[in-house]
């Protein structure tokens, strides 16, 4: 039996933050001063996060429903879904208030932003993740395999690559955007415990089959879904993180 996830719930509770409390005044003023290349990169990354975090917040319920063998595991998925919903609201607030993306609500703004998201990234979060959630709900997918794809690859590689890229881009801007930078750091802090939890689920399963090992080993390729929005240095950084996580759960990197 997989046990021992209660400390992740306690950690999640201690890390709560309010996305509406972040001051975006300076960011709003700075946005209009961005150079064209800065504008395209920052908005492209924000668009990817809006798509990814919104999809994750919806589909994590299937993970919770599958975690019937351990109440503390189910509680972790609930805490994570709460975090992801807050992340989605934060990024939506940024694109609405700072970037001025039109739309009466998050759904309408997402339709505008999808044009700035690569087909590869859309496929990961709007096709592959929903399909995984539906397979879980229909008992056609094992929870450990689902965690391998979501926590270790979609979150541990794809979103992490984008997060590091956004923080790096913000630090190099011709103007300062302190509110977005602060929010991104808080999102990254949340994601660390999510990935730690996912790693523990895989490690506690004891058995990792060949198919899952290959999936995890090839996870770094998924970071390329961001296209030219992230640099080779960002990809290398995430590759190193991914390799350390694989080693921690007992998987040898090819």
Buried (B, 14 or more C-beta within 10 A) or exposed (E): EBEEBBBBBEBBEEBEBEBEEBEBEBBBEBBEEBEEEBBBBBBBBBBBBBBBBBBBBBBBBBBBBBBEEBEBBBBBBBBBBBBBBBBBBBBBBBBBBBBEBEBEEBEEBBEBBBEBBBEEBBEBBBEBBBEBBEBBBEEEBBBBBBBBBBBBBBBBBBBBBBBBBBBBBBEEBEBBBBBBBBBBEBBBEBBEBBBBBBBBBBBBBEEBEEEBBEBBBEBBEBBBBBEEBBBEEBBEBBBEBBBEBBEEBEBEBE
